[in-house]
Amino acid sequence: MIDTAPADSTLGSAGFWSSRRLSKVLLVIASALATASLMSDLAVAASVDARIDAADTFVTVLLSLAFYVLWTRTTFAFIALVPAMVASHTLDSFAFIIFILPLMLGVVAATANRLFSVLALSLSTVWAVLIPVTTPGNAVAIWPALVLIFLAWGIGNFISYMVVRRQEDQARVAEATRRAAAAAQEERRSLARDLHDIVAHNLTIISMQARAARYAGTDASARDAVKVIGDSAGEALVDLRRMLSLLQAEGLVAGDQEGAQRDLGEGASALDLEYGAVKFGRMLESLGIETTVETSGLDQDIPQSVETALYRVLQEAITNVAKHSAEGGQCQLAVSVREGHLELAVDNTLPPPGTASRAGWNSSGSGLIGMQDRVDAFGGTMSSERDGRWWRVRASVPLHGATV
């Protein structure tokens, strides 16, 4: 059991002495076994009738101490094992170390960096090769020692590989989760902009006409105002249904996805920019704002996404005109295609200083931010500024090669 979090290192996370932490459960078990072995050997050594093997006892004590060092770092523990390796050759004691050394090597291979792991393998191999040299009587022990050493090192490296794979998978999942959250947040922002454009525009028109109907001088004027209210409410419902169809088509809400796709196709004309310019001009005229509409070059091949974006910008600009332009004011609306760009210009006169906005509302500025975001999404430019008694809005989006 290995903790996938890297341990702190005096030489940095990739330093020579760095290693992954072992789980506390494994450390407790290893310490308990080392303590039991040490106490058993000391008890035997203290027994008067026992036949004491001082060499084995000494090597066992050194091995036990190395296990305790595992609490700090596995690389330190292996270095702490070196005195026991030397003592085993000096005192001709291989009874325990022939099993403990491969175990410690496997732990190092699973937790330490590759450089230290290779060094530990080299030291262990040298230790095994020296067995026939220092103790010829135990020459046959070289073969099981080498088999255990290379087997343990291979298993340790496999564990290390699996741990690294797990860390990479966790990192990928975390990154995918982060991107999904960012995408969801952006989708919510886009939805909020669309709701603002759709609902705010039509509610503004409805509110203006409701006021006009209350103070209409003739029945005909009142009927005209009520007609505009009904048309605006109907258009708001169409837009909201189209948005619901889009969400259903994308699988974001439950519903008939095939039917939603059909609805989207049938409702595409609702976002026709030329039609929208004429329609919004008539709405402003009905509010008593003298409006001129100019369109040119819109018979060219305009990407639907670009046209939709400019339609929403136009819709928000007209909403602001309806809010802030006094009755009797003027508005000039122009939509054109020029030099590979779809361009929009909306100019309207401002009411005299001290005049309240038509509905008594104050703009939060969120509409202008949404307009800017839509244009930015396609690599376009937008500006809105006061020019004397006029407020001028300009937007330009490239028809092709837009960044999305």
VEXDREN-2710 file (C-alpha; in Angstrom, 1 decimal):
% VEXDREN-2710
k/r/px/py/pz
1/MET/0.0/0.0/0.0
2/ILE/1.6/3.2/-1.2
3/ASP/0.4/6.8/-0.8
4/THR/0.1/8.4/-4.2
5/ALA/1.1/11.8/-2.8
6/PRO/4.8/12.5/-3.1
7/ALA/6.8/13.0/0.0
8/ASP/8.6/16.2/0.8
9/SER/12.3/16.1/-0.2
10/THR/15.3/18.1/0.8
11/LEU/16.3/18.0/-2.8
12/GLY/12.8/18.7/-4.3
13/SER/10.1/16.5/-5.5
14/ALA/12.4/14.9/-8.1
15/GLY/15.5/14.8/-5.9
16/PHE/17.8/11.8/-5.4
17/TRP/16.5/11.0/-1.9
18/SER/12.8/11.6/-2.8
19/SER/10.2/8.8/-2.4
20/ARG/6.5/8.2/-2.1
21/ARG/5.2/7.7/1.4
22/LEU/4.1/4.2/2.5
23/SER/0.7/3.9/4.1
24/LYS/0.6/4.1/7.9
25/VAL/-1.0/0.7/8.1
26/LEU/1.9/-0.9/6.3
27/LEU/4.4/1.0/8.4
28/VAL/2.7/-0.1/11.6
29/ILE/2.7/-3.8/10.5
30/ALA/6.4/-3.6/9.4
31/SER/7.4/-2.0/12.7
32/ALA/5.4/-4.6/14.7
33/LEU/7.1/-7.5/12.9
34/ALA/10.5/-5.9/13.3
35/THR/9.9/-5.3/17.0
36/ALA/8.6/-8.9/17.5
37/SER/11.7/-10.3/15.8
38/LEU/14.0/-8.1/17.8
39/MET/12.4/-8.9/21.1
40/SER/12.5/-12.6/20.3
41/ASP/16.2/-12.6/19.5
42/LEU/17.0/-10.6/22.6
43/ALA/15.0/-12.9/24.7
44/VAL/16.9/-15.9/23.3
45/ALA/20.2/-14.2/23.8
46/ALA/19.3/-13.4/27.4
47/SER/18.3/-17.0/28.1
48/VAL/21.0/-18.9/30.1
49/ASP/20.3/-22.2/28.6
50/ALA/20.0/-20.9/25.0
51/ARG/22.7/-21.5/22.4
52/ILE/23.4/-17.9/21.4
53/ASP/24.3/-17.1/17.8
54/ALA/25.7/-13.6/18.3
55/ALA/26.2/-13.0/14.5
56/ASP/22.6/-13.7/13.6
57/THR/21.4/-11.6/16.6
58/PHE/23.5/-8.7/15.6
59/VAL/22.4/-8.8/11.9
60/THR/18.7/-9.1/13.1
61/VAL/19.1/-6.0/15.2
62/LEU/20.5/-4.0/12.2
63/LEU/17.7/-5.3/10.0
64/SER/15.1/-4.2/12.6
65/LEU/16.6/-0.7/12.8
66/ALA/16.3/-0.4/9.1
67/PHE/12.6/-1.2/9.2
68/TYR/12.1/1.7/11.7
69/VAL/13.7/4.1/9.3
70/LEU/10.9/3.4/6.8
71/TRP/8.8/5.9/8.8
72/THR/11.0/8.7/7.4
73/ARG/11.7/7.7/3.8
74/THR/12.2/4.4/2.0
75/THR/15.5/5.6/0.5
76/PHE/16.9/6.3/3.9
77/ALA/15.7/2.9/5.1
78/PHE/17.6/1.2/2.3
79/ILE/20.8/3.1/3.2
80/ALA/20.2/2.1/6.8
81/LEU/20.2/-1.6/5.6
82/VAL/23.8/-1.3/4.2
83/PRO/25.4/-2.0/7.7
84/ALA/23.4/-5.2/7.9
85/MET/24.5/-6.2/4.3
86/VAL/28.2/-5.6/5.3
87/ALA/27.7/-7.5/8.6
88/SER/26.2/-10.5/6.9
89/HIS/29.3/-11.0/4.8
90/THR/31.7/-10.3/7.7
91/LEU/29.9/-12.5/10.2
92/ASP/28.7/-15.2/7.7
93/SER/25.1/-14.6/8.6
94/PHE/22.6/-14.8/5.7
95/ALA/19.6/-16.5/7.4
96/PHE/17.3/-13.5/7.5
97/ILE/18.9/-10.9/5.2
98/ILE/18.5/-13.1/2.1
99/PHE/14.7/-12.5/2.4
100/ILE/14.7/-9.0/4.0
101/LEU/17.0/-7.4/1.4
102/PRO/14.8/-8.3/-1.6
103/LEU/11.7/-7.1/0.3
104/MET/13.4/-3.7/1.1
105/LEU/14.6/-3.5/-2.6
106/GLY/11.0/-4.0/-3.8
107/VAL/9.7/-1.3/-1.6
108/VAL/12.4/1.1/-2.8
109/ALA/11.7/0.2/-6.5
110/ALA/8.0/0.9/-5.9
111/THR/8.5/4.3/-4.1
112/ALA/11.8/5.9/-5.0
113/ASN/13.0/7.6/-8.2
114/ARG/14.5/5.6/-11.0
115/LEU/18.1/6.7/-10.2
116/PHE/18.0/5.5/-6.6
117/SER/16.1/2.4/-7.6
118/VAL/18.9/1.3/-10.0
119/LEU/21.5/2.2/-7.4
120/ALA/19.7/0.0/-4.9
121/LEU/19.5/-2.9/-7.4
122/SER/23.3/-2.5/-8.1
123/LEU/24.2/-2.7/-4.4
124/SER/21.9/-5.7/-3.9
125/THR/23.4/-7.5/-6.9
126/VAL/26.9/-6.8/-5.7
127/TRP/26.0/-8.1/-2.2
128/ALA/24.7/-11.4/-3.7
129/VAL/27.7/-11.8/-6.1
130/LEU/30.1/-11.4/-3.1
131/ILE/28.5/-14.4/-1.2
132/PRO/30.7/-17.0/-2.8
133/VAL/33.8/-14.8/-2.4
134/THR/33.4/-13.9/1.3
135/THR/31.8/-17.2/2.4
136/PRO/32.5/-20.1/0.0
137/GLY/30.6/-22.4/2.2
138/ASN/27.4/-20.5/1.3
139/ALA/28.2/-20.2/-2.4
140/VAL/25.0/-21.9/-3.4
141/ALA/23.0/-19.1/-1.8
142/ILE/23.9/-16.7/-4.6
143/TRP/21.3/-18.1/-6.9
144/PRO/18.2/-17.8/-4.7
145/ALA/19.5/-14.4/-3.6
146/LEU/19.7/-13.1/-7.2
147/VAL/16.4/-14.6/-8.2
148/LEU/14.7/-12.9/-5.2
149/ILE/16.5/-9.6/-5.8
150/PHE/15.5/-9.3/-9.5
151/LEU/12.0/-10.6/-8.9
152/ALA/11.4/-8.1/-6.1
153/TRP/12.9/-5.2/-8.2
154/GLY/10.6/-6.1/-11.1
155/ILE/7.5/-6.3/-8.9
156/GLY/8.4/-3.0/-7.3
157/ASN/8.8/-1.3/-10.7
158/PHE/5.5/-2.7/-11.8
159/ILE/3.8/-1.3/-8.7
160/SER/5.5/2.1/-9.3
161/TYR/4.3/2.1/-12.9
162/MET/0.7/1.4/-11.7
163/VAL/0.9/4.1/-9.1
164/VAL/2.1/6.6/-11.7
165/ARG/-0.7/5.5/-14.1
166/ARG/-3.2/6.1/-11.3
167/GLN/-1.8/9.5/-10.6
168/GLU/-2.0/10.4/-14.3
169/ASP/-5.5/9.1/-14.5
170/GLN/-6.5/11.1/-11.5
171/ALA/-4.9/14.2/-13.0
172/ARG/-6.8/13.6/-16.3
173/VAL/-10.1/13.1/-14.5
174/ALA/-9.5/16.3/-12.4
175/GLU/-8.7/18.2/-15.6
176/ALA/-11.7/16.8/-17.4
177/THR/-13.9/17.7/-14.4
178/ARG/-12.4/21.2/-14.3
179/ARG/-13.1/21.7/-18.1
180/ALA/-16.6/20.3/-17.7
181/ALA/-17.3/22.7/-14.9
182/ALA/-15.9/25.6/-16.9
183/ALA/-18.0/24.6/-19.9
184/ALA/-21.1/24.3/-17.8
185/GLN/-20.4/27.8/-16.3
186/GLU/-19.9/29.2/-19.8
187/GLU/-23.1/27.6/-20.9
188/ARG/-24.9/29.1/-18.0
189/ARG/-23.5/32.5/-18.9
190/SER/-24.6/32.1/-22.5
191/LEU/-28.0/31.0/-21.4
192/ALA/-28.3/34.0/-19.1
193/ARG/-27.4/36.3/-22.0
194/ASP/-29.9/34.7/-24.2
195/LEU/-32.6/34.9/-21.6
196/HIS/-31.7/38.6/-21.0
197/ASP/-31.9/39.3/-24.8
198/ILE/-35.1/37.4/-25.3
199/VAL/-37.1/38.4/-22.3
200/ALA/-35.8/41.9/-21.6
201/HIS/-36.4/43.1/-25.1
202/ASN/-40.0/41.9/-25.4
203/LEU/-40.9/42.8/-21.8
204/THR/-39.6/46.3/-22.5
205/ILE/-41.8/46.6/-25.6
206/ILE/-44.7/45.2/-23.7
207/SER/-44.2/47.6/-20.8
208/MET/-43.9/50.6/-23.2
209/GLN/-47.1/49.7/-25.1
210/ALA/-49.0/49.0/-21.9
211/ARG/-48.2/52.6/-20.7
212/ALA/-49.2/53.9/-24.2
213/ALA/-52.5/52.0/-24.1
214/ARG/-53.4/53.5/-20.7
215/TYR/-53.0/57.0/-22.0
216/ALA/-54.1/56.5/-25.6
217/GLY/-56.3/59.3/-26.8
218/THR/-58.4/57.1/-29.2
219/ASP/-59.6/53.6/-29.3
220/ALA/-57.6/53.0/-32.5
221/SER/-54.4/53.9/-30.7
222/ALA/-55.2/51.7/-27.8
223/ARG/-55.9/48.8/-30.2
224/ASP/-52.6/49.4/-31.9
225/ALA/-50.8/49.3/-28.6
226/VAL/-52.6/46.1/-27.5
227/LYS/-51.7/44.5/-30.9
228/VAL/-48.0/45.3/-30.4
229/ILE/-48.2/43.8/-26.9
230/GLY/-49.7/40.6/-28.2
231/ASP/-47.1/40.4/-31.0
232/SER/-44.2/41.0/-28.6
233/ALA/-45.6/38.4/-26.2
234/GLY/-45.9/35.9/-29.0
235/GLU/-42.4/36.5/-30.2
236/ALA/-41.1/36.1/-26.7
237/LEU/-42.8/32.7/-26.5
238/VAL/-41.4/31.7/-29.9
239/ASP/-37.9/32.6/-28.8
240/LEU/-38.2/30.8/-25.5
241/ARG/-39.6/27.7/-27.2
242/ARG/-36.7/27.8/-29.7
243/MET/-34.2/28.0/-26.8
244/LEU/-35.9/25.1/-25.1
245/SER/-35.6/23.2/-28.4
246/LEU/-31.9/24.0/-28.5
247/LEU/-31.4/22.7/-25.0
248/GLN/-33.4/19.5/-25.8
249/ALA/-31.4/19.0/-29.0
250/GLU/-28.2/19.2/-27.0
251/GLY/-29.5/16.8/-24.4
252/LEU/-29.3/19.4/-21.6
253/VAL/-32.9/19.0/-20.7
254/ALA/-35.3/16.1/-21.2
255/GLY/-37.4/16.1/-24.3
256/ASP/-37.8/14.9/-27.8
257/GLN/-34.4/15.6/-29.4
258/GLU/-35.5/14.8/-33.0
259/GLY/-38.5/17.1/-32.6
260/ALA/-36.3/19.7/-31.1
261/GLN/-34.0/19.6/-34.2
262/ARG/-37.1/20.1/-36.4
263/ASP/-38.2/23.0/-34.4
264/LEU/-34.8/24.6/-34.7
265/GLY/-34.8/24.3/-38.4
266/GLU/-38.3/25.7/-38.7
267/GLY/-37.5/28.6/-36.4
268/ALA/-34.3/29.7/-38.1
269/SER/-36.0/32.4/-40.0
270/ALA/-37.0/34.0/-36.7
271/LEU/-33.4/35.2/-36.4
272/ASP/-33.1/36.6/-39.9
273/LEU/-31.2/39.8/-39.5
274/GLU/-32.9/41.8/-42.3
275/TYR/-36.3/40.8/-41.1
276/GLY/-35.4/41.6/-37.5
277/ALA/-34.1/45.1/-38.5
278/VAL/-37.4/46.0/-40.2
279/LYS/-39.4/44.5/-37.3
280/PHE/-37.5/46.4/-34.6
281/GLY/-37.8/49.6/-36.6
282/ARG/-41.6/49.2/-36.6
283/MET/-41.6/48.6/-32.9
284/LEU/-39.7/51.8/-32.3
285/GLU/-42.0/53.7/-34.6
286/SER/-44.9/52.4/-32.5
287/LEU/-43.3/53.9/-29.4
288/GLY/-43.1/57.4/-31.1
289/ILE/-39.4/57.2/-32.1
290/GLU/-38.8/58.2/-35.6
291/THR/-36.7/55.4/-37.1
292/THR/-34.9/54.8/-40.4
293/VAL/-33.7/51.3/-41.4
294/GLU/-31.0/50.6/-44.0
295/THR/-29.8/47.2/-45.1
296/SER/-27.3/46.2/-47.8
297/GLY/-25.4/43.2/-48.9
298/LEU/-27.4/40.8/-46.7
299/ASP/-28.1/38.5/-49.7
300/GLN/-24.6/37.1/-49.4
301/ASP/-23.7/33.8/-47.7
302/ILE/-23.7/34.7/-44.0
303/PRO/-22.9/32.0/-41.4
304/GLN/-26.0/31.3/-39.3
305/SER/-24.0/31.6/-36.1
306/VAL/-22.7/35.1/-37.1
307/GLU/-26.1/36.3/-38.1
308/THR/-27.6/35.0/-34.8
309/ALA/-25.0/36.8/-32.8
310/LEU/-25.5/40.1/-34.6
311/TYR/-29.3/39.6/-34.3
312/ARG/-29.0/39.4/-30.5
313/VAL/-26.7/42.4/-30.4
314/LEU/-29.3/44.4/-32.5
315/GLN/-32.1/43.2/-30.2
316/GLU/-30.3/44.4/-27.1
317/ALA/-29.4/47.7/-28.8
318/ILE/-33.1/48.3/-29.7
319/THR/-34.1/47.4/-26.2
320/ASN/-31.8/50.1/-24.9
321/VAL/-33.2/52.6/-27.4
322/ALA/-36.8/51.8/-26.2
323/LYS/-35.7/52.2/-22.6
324/HIS/-33.8/55.5/-22.8
325/SER/-34.9/57.4/-25.9
326/ALA/-37.7/59.8/-25.2
327/GLU/-40.9/60.0/-27.4
328/GLY/-40.2/62.1/-30.4
329/GLY/-36.6/61.0/-30.5
330/GLN/-34.8/59.6/-33.5
331/CYS/-33.1/56.3/-34.3
332/GLN/-31.0/55.3/-37.3
333/LEU/-30.5/51.6/-37.8
334/ALA/-28.1/50.1/-40.5
335/VAL/-27.1/46.5/-41.2
336/SER/-24.7/45.8/-44.0
337/VAL/-22.0/43.4/-45.3
338/ARG/-18.8/45.2/-46.2
339/GLU/-15.3/43.9/-46.9
340/GLY/-15.9/40.5/-45.5
341/HIS/-17.6/41.8/-42.3
342/LEU/-21.2/41.9/-41.1
343/GLU/-21.6/45.4/-39.6
344/LEU/-24.3/46.9/-37.4
345/ALA/-24.8/50.5/-36.5
346/VAL/-27.5/51.8/-34.2
347/ASP/-27.7/55.6/-33.4
348/ASN/-30.4/57.2/-31.3
349/THR/-30.9/60.6/-29.8
350/LEU/-30.7/60.9/-26.0
351/PRO/-33.4/62.7/-23.9
352/PRO/-32.6/66.1/-22.5
353/PRO/-30.7/66.2/-19.2
354/GLY/-32.9/65.4/-16.2
355/THR/-35.4/63.5/-18.3
356/ALA/-36.2/60.1/-16.7
357/SER/-36.0/57.0/-18.8
358/ARG/-39.2/55.9/-20.5
359/ALA/-40.0/53.2/-18.0
360/GLY/-38.2/54.7/-15.1
361/TRP/-35.6/51.9/-15.3
362/ASN/-31.8/52.2/-14.8
363/SER/-29.6/50.0/-16.9
364/SER/-27.3/47.6/-15.0
365/GLY/-24.9/47.4/-17.9
366/SER/-25.3/43.7/-18.2
367/GLY/-26.8/44.1/-21.6
368/LEU/-23.7/45.9/-23.0
369/ILE/-21.5/43.2/-21.5
370/GLY/-23.5/40.5/-23.1
371/MET/-23.3/42.3/-26.5
372/GLN/-19.5/42.6/-26.1
373/ASP/-19.2/38.9/-25.2
374/ARG/-21.1/37.8/-28.3
375/VAL/-19.0/39.9/-30.6
376/ASP/-15.7/38.9/-28.9
377/ALA/-16.7/35.2/-29.4
378/PHE/-16.4/35.7/-33.2
379/GLY/-13.3/37.8/-33.2
380/GLY/-15.3/41.0/-33.9
381/THR/-15.2/44.5/-32.5
382/MET/-17.8/46.6/-30.8
383/SER/-18.1/50.1/-29.4
384/SER/-20.8/52.1/-27.6
385/GLU/-20.4/55.8/-26.8
386/ARG/-22.0/59.1/-26.5
387/ASP/-21.5/61.6/-29.4
388/GLY/-23.1/64.9/-28.4
389/ARG/-26.9/64.3/-28.3
390/TRP/-26.5/60.9/-29.9
391/TRP/-25.7/57.5/-28.5
392/ARG/-23.9/55.3/-31.1
393/VAL/-23.4/51.5/-31.1
394/ARG/-21.1/49.9/-33.6
395/ALA/-20.5/46.1/-34.1
396/SER/-18.5/44.3/-36.7
397/VAL/-18.0/40.5/-37.0
398/PRO/-15.9/38.7/-39.7
399/LEU/-18.1/36.5/-41.9
400/HIS/-15.4/33.7/-42.2
401/GLY/-12.5/32.6/-40.1
402/ALA/-14.1/33.8/-36.9
403/THR/-12.7/32.5/-33.7
404/VAL/-15.2/30.6/-31.6
END
